[in-house]
Amino acid sequence: MKTRDRLELIEKECKIRNNLKQIQFTHYFSNQFMERYTQFFCIEEFLEAAGVTNQASLDSLPMENWERQVQLATTFSSWQEMLDKAGEEYLMENYY
């Protein structure tokens, strides 16, 4: 990939990440993404398996428990890696 193309890709991904709050979580982690990389059909099932049923339970979940859930139930070694891949795929599916 040419440097210019790579820079454009990075710029678009940064724009998406800056506007992440505007992207529905279920769109960012599509069912196709979840089926491909996790043991779950959808992000809601993944959250439920981690014990997340509402914003309060998400906020109180220790990060080490969240990381463990990612490691046990996905092909990723960390939450950051999962976020990065979801961002890449969202970018490719929606902006190219």
C-alpha positions in Angstrom: 0.0 0.0 0.0 1.4 3.4 -1.0 2.2 5.8 1.8 -0.4 8.3 0.6 -3.1 5.6 0.5 -2.1 4.5 4.0 -2.3 8.1 5.3 -5.8 8.5 3.8 -6.9 5.3 5.4 -5.5 6.4 8.8 -7.1 9.8 8.4 -10.5 8.3 7.7 -10.2 5.8 10.6 -9.3 8.7 12.9 -12.3 10.6 11.8 -14.5 7.6 12.5 -12.9 7.0 15.9 -13.4 10.7 16.7 -17.1 10.3 15.9 -17.4 6.9 17.5 -20.1 8.1 19.8 -22.2 8.8 16.7 -21.9 5.2 15.5 -24.3 2.7 17.0 -22.4 0.0 18.9 -24.3 -2.6 17.0 -23.1 -1.2 13.7 -19.5 -0.9 14.8 -19.6 -4.6 16.0 -21.8 -6.0 13.3 -23.2 -9.5 13.5 -20.9 -10.5 10.7 -17.9 -9.2 12.7 -19.0 -11.0 15.9 -19.6 -14.3 14.1 -16.3 -14.1 12.4 -14.1 -13.3 15.4 -16.1 -14.4 18.5 -18.2 -17.2 19.9 -21.2 -15.0 19.7 -23.8 -14.0 17.1 -24.1 -10.4 18.2 -22.5 -7.8 20.5 -25.4 -8.0 22.8 -24.7 -11.7 23.5 -21.1 -10.9 24.1 -21.9 -8.1 26.6 -24.4 -10.3 28.4 -21.9 -13.1 28.7 -19.5 -10.6 30.3 -22.2 -9.7 32.8 -23.1 -6.4 31.2 -26.8 -5.7 31.2 -26.8 -1.9 31.4 -24.5 1.1 31.5 -24.0 0.7 35.3 -22.9 -2.9 35.0 -20.5 -1.9 32.2 -19.1 1.0 34.2 -18.5 -1.3 37.2 -16.9 -4.2 35.3 -13.2 -4.3 36.2 -11.0 -3.9 33.1 -9.2 -7.2 33.8 -12.5 -9.1 33.7 -13.4 -7.4 30.4 -9.9 -8.3 29.0 -10.3 -11.9 30.2 -13.7 -12.1 28.4 -12.2 -10.9 25.2 -9.3 -13.4 25.5 -11.6 -16.3 26.3 -14.4 -15.6 23.8 -12.7 -14.0 20.8 -9.7 -14.4 18.5 -8.2 -11.2 20.0 -5.7 -10.9 22.7 -7.0 -7.6 24.0 -10.0 -5.3 23.9 -7.9 -2.7 22.1 -7.1 -5.2 19.4 -10.8 -6.0 19.0 -11.6 -2.3 18.8 -8.9 -1.8 16.2 -10.2 -4.6 14.0 -13.8 -3.5 14.3 -12.7 0.0 13.3 -10.8 -1.3 10.3 -13.7 -3.4 9.1 -16.3 -0.6 9.7 -14.1 1.8 7.7 -13.7 -0.6 4.8 -17.4 -1.5 4.7 -18.7 2.0 5.0 -16.2 4.3 3.4 -14.8 2.4 0.5 
